[in-house]
Amino acid sequence: MRAGYLIRGGGSTRSRPRSRLHVPSECGGSPVRGYAHRFVTWYCILTLLVLVCGSMLSEDDARLLRETSQYLTDVLGTTFSMTGSMFEDRLPLYLRQRYTVLTGSLSGRSLVWALNATTTDDPPSAVAKQIRRIESVAGCPAILVRNAMASYERDRLIKQRVSFLVPGNQLYLLPLGIDLRERFKRRESRPDHMGRATQLLVLSALLGQLGPVLTQGACAKRLGYSTMTMSRSFSEIESLGISTLERGKGRRTVNLPEDRLRLWRSALPYLQSPVIERVITTRPPAQCLVAGQSALASATMLAAPSHPVVAIYSAEARRRMTAGNLAPVGGHHEATLEVELWWYDPRLLSERREVDPLSLYLSLRDSTDDRVQTALDELLRSQTWYTD
């Protein structure tokens, strides 16, 4: 628990030109105007110094906290407070590793500040679930605080009704009905996820199965797609900003980042779960690999599930169902197992009895089980190229 520090802010009599405050339509309000103030009071400055110098905050958290304090005082000119969390020990480990949580208030409304100063690999959907979990433990609204946020992340968090603050950029507070945008960025016209062939190509490269310089012919042969499909995947990789194409001598090549962590973080927002459907059956089908929590348990400290989990290519599963060799049952019974139907053959990316670790991560990253999220963190850290 981080304790023994406090920061408060308040309004002042000096003001700058008005900023437009928009009340989101879902809050049922109409646009209002507020005054934005230029400076932090001396009391706020002194208590902030105590907070930064006398607490257990990291340098990144301290910098983000200073910028947040200044931004709130400048823009809203209203009272706010931040103190050490009294419930942080009740948060799961994976949340304590991602956030510095401070209790406080804003305009008399109790809330918690979830500071996330370091880059994470979590997609907006996972971030929304994490903030919901913090709110359930705290018993009041939580505000996500970051020093930067991509436009697609901002849009998706708004759709998920997650309040957030980016100092100097945007303040979106549903509890107070505030949507303030200091500056506007051109909306990125990018898809929510990459195509299936493109995802397989990227995962194969991350797993070290492809070299850093990719040709359409080599990728088509490795992944079982046509050269035309790989051509579209190359164009998609370039359009997503993951890499650039090089053209010459009648062929196109892609030079993926040799830094696999950088490649992973660039691609992760567009990667999707390989699981199409989950069915329960009484016997494992042939040509399947250990998957789900069973595979995660074999790679981490997670306890094995009560029923084994395996994965199989969906096209193969459909053929077996038609032939009567794979018969789903109505629920969990003795000697049953769960079969995940994947949209690609899991054996393409793994030569072991378990599915590959990156596909495994994608298949479980939306789980609401805290034990699973902690194990997924452990799984990623076991990769030689992965560093926080």
N, C-alpha and C positions, 0 to 999 in steps of 0.2 A: 504494500500500500504506500502510495506517495502521500505524505502528509507534511504539515508544517509550512505550507506556503499559501499565499492568497494574493489575488489581484482584483482590483475593482476599477471601474471607469465611470465617468459621468459626463454630463453635458457641460458646455461652457457658453459664454455670451458671445464669443466671436464665431462668425460663420462664413462659409464660402457659398458660391452660387448653388441654388437648389438642385438636388438630384431627383430624378423621376423614380418613384417607388410604385411598382405594379403589384396589385393584389391578384394572385392567381385566381382564375375563374372557379376552380374547385373549392376555394375558400368562401365563395359567395359574396365577395366584396367588390368594390369599385376602386379605380386608381385614386391614390392619395398622394399628397406631397409631404416631404419631410425635409428638415434642414440638416446639412452635413457639416460637421465641425472640423476645424483645421488642426487642433492640437490636443494632446493628452494632458490632463491636469498633473500638477507636480506630485500629488498624492499617488496617482496612477503610476507615474514614472518610478517613484521610490519603491512602491510595493512590487513592481515588475522586476526591479533589480534584486530585491530580496528573493523573489521567486526563482529567477534565473541562477543566481549565485549560490543560494542555500538549498536548493532542491536536488532531486535525483534526475532531473531532466537531461536528456542528451542535448548536444549542441544544436542538432537539427530541430528538435522539439522546441528548444528555447527560442531559436530564431523565428520559427513559425508562430510561436505564442506572442512574441513581440509584434510581429506584423499583424496578427489578428487583433491584438489590443488596439494598435494604432488605427487599423481599418474601422473597427467598430466605433471608436470614438470620433473619427473623422466623418464617417458616413451617417451614423444614426444619431450621435450626440445624446445617447440615452444611457441609463445606468446598466451595468452588467458586472458580473463577478465570476471568478474562476478559483476554485480551491482544490486541494488534493482529494482524490476519490476515496470515499469511505467504503466502497463496495468492490473495488477492483479485484480483491482476492477471490471474489465469487465468480469472476469471469473465467471462462475456459482459457487454457494456455494459449491456444492459437489466436485468440482475441487480444490477450495481453502482449503477445509478441508483435501484433500489428498496430495497436493503438495505445496512445497515452490518454487515459480517460480522466477528465476533470469534472467535478460537479460544479454547478453555478447557477446563474440566473441571467435573464435578459429582459429588461423592461418589466421586472417583477414576476416573470414567468420562470419557474424552476425547470432546469434542463441539464443535460450533460454535454460536454464538449469532447468529441472523439478525434484527437489529433493523429493524423497519419502523414508524418513528415517524410517517410522513406517510400520509395517506389515498391509496389507490390504487383504480383502477377494476377491478382483477382479481377475477374470481369465485373462489370457493374451489377449484374444479377447477384453475384456472391457478396459484393459489398453491401447491397441492400439487405440481404439476410443477416449479415454481421451486425449492421446498425440496428435491425429489429431485435436481435438477441441482446445487444447492449441496453436497448430501451426496456426490454422485458425484465432484465436484472435491476436496472436503475428505477423503474417505475415512473419514468417521465420521458419526454421527447429527447432525442439525441441529435446533435448537429455534427456532421462530418466536416472536418477542417483539413484542407490540403493546401499545399503551396502551388499546385498546378493541376490542371484537369483538361483532358482533351474534349473537344466539342461533342464527340459521340458519347463519351462517358457522362457529360453533363446532361445531354438529352435523355439518356436512358435512366439516370438517377431521378430526373424530374418525373418521368413516366412511372417510376417505382415509388414516387412520393417520398423521397429521401431528402431531408433538409441538409444543405451543405453551405460551406463558406470557403471562398478562395480569395485571400487578401488581395486587394487591388483589382479584382476581376469581377466576381459575382457573389451575391448574397441571396440565397434562396431559403427562406425560413417559413415553412408552412404553419408552425404554431402561431406566428405573428402575421401571416398573410403578406409576406414581403418577397418580392422578386426584383432585385436591383442589379442591373448589368452596367458596369462602369464603361466597358468597351465591348464592342461586338466583333466577333470573328466570322469570317466567311464559313458557312456551313459546309462541312466536308461531305461530298457525295460519294460515300463509300458504303458497301454492303454490310449487313450485320454479320455475315460469316462468309468464309471462303468456300469455293466449290469443293466437292468431295475429292476429285482427283488432285486438286491443289493441296488439300490438307494431307493426303497420303504422301505427296511429294515432300512437303515440309517436314512431316514427322519422320520420314525415312532419312532425310538429311540430318535431322536432330539426333537420330539414333546412330549416326555414323555409317549408314548403309550407302550413302552417296557422297561423292567428293564435293568440294566447295564450288567447282565449276561444272555446271550441269548442261547436258545437251538433250534435245528433245528425243532423239533416238534412244539414248541410253536410259532415260527415265521411262520411256514407253515400254522398253523391254523389261526393266526391273519391276514395274508396277502393273504390267498387263493391260495398259491402255493404248489407244491408237496415237500415232504421232500428231494427228490433228487435235486430239484432246490435250496432249501435253503442250501444244502450241498455245491453246487457250489458257492453260494453267500458267504458262510463262508470262503471258500478258497480264493475268490476274495478279501475280506476284509483284509485277512492276506497278500496277495501278494501286495496290494496297500500300505501296511504299516500303515493302520488305526488302526488295532488291531492285537492281536495274538490269535491263537487257543489253547485250552486246550483239551487234549484227555485223556479219562479215563473211565472205567466202561462201555465200549461199546458205548460211545456217545462223541460228540464233542460240546464244548461250546465256545462262543466268549465273552470276557470281554471288552466291549467298554469303552472308557474313561468316567469317571463320570463327568468330566469337559466338558459340552456340547459345550462351545465355542471352546475348543481344537478339539473336534470331528468335529464340523462344518468346521473349517479351514482346517483340514486334508482332509475332504471329498470334499470340495467345488470345487477344480480343476477338479474333475471327475464327478460332477453332471451336468445333462443336463436339458433343458427345457422340461416340460411335454407336451407341445403343438405340435401336429403333423400338424394340419391344422386349419385355421380359415375360417368360412363361414358366410354369411349374410342371415338371414331369417326374416320372418315377425312375428313369434310368438315363445315364449320360449318353448323348449321341456321339458317334464317332467323329473324328476330325474337329474336336473341340479343345479349347485351352482353358485352364483355370483362370477365373476372372473375378470381378467385383470384390467384395470384402474378403473372399477366400484368398485371392491373389494378394490383396493388400496385407492380410494377416501374415502371409509367408514372407513378405518383404519388410515388415515393421513389427512393432510391439503390440499391434492390435490383436485382440482375441479373435479366433476364427468364428464365423457365424454358425448358427445351429444347423443350417442347411447349406451344403456346398453350392458354389456359383461357378458356372462355366460359360464360355462364349463360343458362338459359332456364326459363320457367315449366313446372313438371312436367306440368301438364295438357296444355299445347301439345306437349311432348316426347312424351307418350304417344300423342297423336293422330298425330304424325308417324311414330312407330315402327309404329303400326298400319297406316298408309298406306305404309310402306316407305321413307319419306323420311329416316329417321334410323336408321341401322343400327350398333349397337355392334359393336366388334371385340374380340378376345380379349386384346389387350395393346398396348403401345406399339410402333408401327412407324414407318417413315418417312412423313412427311406426315400424321401423326395429330394429334388434339387432344383435350383433356379437356373434357367437357361436364358442368357442374354443373346438376342438376335442383333448382330452388328451389320451396318451397311457396307462394311468391307470385311474381307477375310482376315481375321486377327493373325493368321499364320504368315501373312505378308510381312509383318513387322516384327515377328518373334520366332526364334528357332528353339525356344525353351517350352516347357510345359505350361508356363504362365504367359498371359498377354504382356505386351511391352509396357514399361512403366508410364510412358506419356499418354498412351491411350487409356490406361487404367486411371490415371489422374483425371482425364477429361470425362470419363464415365461416372466418376463419383464426386466431382467438384461441387455439384449443387446439393449434395447431401446436407441435411440439417442436423446430423448427428455430430456432436462435438468431438467424440472419439475418432470418428472417421476424418474430420478436418485436421485434427492433430497428426494422425497417421499420414495423411496426404502431404503435410509439411515435411514430415520425416522422409517420405518417399522422394520428394524433390531434392532434398538436401543430400540424399545418397548418390545423386548423379554427380559425376566427377567435375562437370562444367558448371554446376549450379552453386552460386554464392549469393548471400543476402546483400 
